[in-house]
Amino acid sequence: MENQREIRKNEHVKLALAQNTAPMSDFDRIHFVHHAIPNINKDEVSLLSTFSDFKLTKALYINAMTGGSNWTLEINQKLARIAKEVGVPMAVGSMHAALNNKEVMPSYKVVRQENPDGVIWANVSADASLEEAKCAVDMIKANALQIHVNAPQELVMPEGSRKFKHWQQVISEIVQGIDVPVIVKEVGFGMSYETIVDLIHCGVAYVDVSGKGGTNFASIENERRQHKDMSYMQDWGQSTAVSLLEARNLNTRIHILASGGIRHPLDAIKALRLGAEGVGMSRNVLQVVQEDGVDAAIDYLNAFHEQMQKIMTLLSVKDITSLRQSPIVIDEYLKSWIQQRQLY
């Protein structure tokens, strides 16, 4: 019989799949300047993104989604096969279900079994102890650890946490005490300049700004409430595009990853242009694999990468470093954000 945590894991996936992607995005407020005659060929383009701890050969990764129940074991098994075939890193969902109940450990361990040589990221919350973080990493022989921060979700969640002032101390202790890289990840509400500075002071080397525009966990948790009276929180936070603008002056001090509301390859290229070193996707990969199967999801990601190369060819840029010099035009809303926040 499923316990309450397993039921919640399944509910999260079902509600995420049922959400509609917003038709408009802050990425639509950013435009590349088109030059009619490219000066490179597509086969010259590389999307390799190299870090001291690992590399993203296609600048893409499958971001944290699930685990913790029999049904999500099947999903993680499929996602691991996709990550292996495409050659991209994959993060598992929050592993606290397995840390509290050994019976659901297979729903996470299956990822390493399916992809023994791949880059796999473990995942815990900012409530985890150092020992729990180490157990999560060891459980799947992870190459890195995501620590997810999700205060809005917790506060809307009926059974969520209401205590957060210890999070920075926890993050700092884990960074200092664990022997794999730590990626601090939002869950879809974005990050501010001030948050990223705080994380730098905690010793964090990687952040995933994960802005709003993709899976909306405030909305998901509101659906799970008996009295659905917190729908006003569904627009809380910053978009991924705005979060990247917030982070732009910090990308020499910390590695920036971007996820949240990446709809298509042009969004991914815009995220890289704004300073991201890698781009993560969750719901769109999950939707393809659940509706059309593993092979279709492999084709989807391979085509996604190829189309990113095509866009870079149009821009006459051979790599991500060159892409950052491509001229862009941003609309008045984003200009106003920059001016009011005085980040430049």
URRA-V620205 format. One line per field, one symbol per residue. ss: DSSP state (@ for helix, = for strand, . for the rest). phi: phi as a letter, one per 40 degrees, with the letter a starting at -180 (. if undefined). psi: psi as a letter, one per 40 degrees, with the letter a starting at -180 (. if undefined). A space follows every 50 residues. Layout:
# URRA-V620205
ss=???
phi=???
psi=???
This chain:
# URRA-V620205
ss=...@@@@@@@@@@@@@@@.......@@@@===.........@@@....== ....==...===.......@@@@@@@@@@@@@@@@@..===....@@@@@ .@@@.@@@@@@@@@.....======....@@@@@@@@@@....======. @@@@@@..........@@@@@@@@@@@...======......@@@@@@@@ @....===...=....@@@@@@@@......@@@@@...=@@@@@@@@@@@ ....=====.....@@@@@@@@@.....===.@@@@@@@@@@.@@@@@@@ @@@@@@@@@@@@@@.....@@@@....===.@@@@@@@@@@...
phi=.cccccccdccdcccccccccccbaccccbbcccbcbcbbbdcccbbcbb bcbabbcbgbaccdbahhacccdcccccccccdcccgbcbbccdccdccc accbddcbcdccccbcbccbbcabcccccdccccccccdbfccabcbcba dccccccdbccbbbccdcccdcccdcbbbbcbbcbcbhbgbbdccccdcc ccgcbbbbcfcchbcbccccccccccbcbbccccbchbcccccccccdcb ccbacbbbahgccadcdccccccchcbabbbbcccdcccccbhccccccc cccdcccccccccdcfbcacccdccccbbbccccdcddcccfcb
psi=hhiddddddddddddddeihhhdiiedeehhihhhdgieiideehhfhhh iddiihdeeiihihdaieidddddddddddddddddfiihhiihedddde hddeddedddddddgdeihhhihiieeiiddddddddddefieihhhhhf ddddddhdeiieheeeddddddddddeifiihhhhieeeiiidddddddd deehehihdgiiebhhdddddddeidhgefdeeeeiaiidddddddedee eeeihhihihfhdidddddddddeeieihiicdddddddddeiddddddd ddddddddddddddefheiddddeehhihiidddddddddefe.
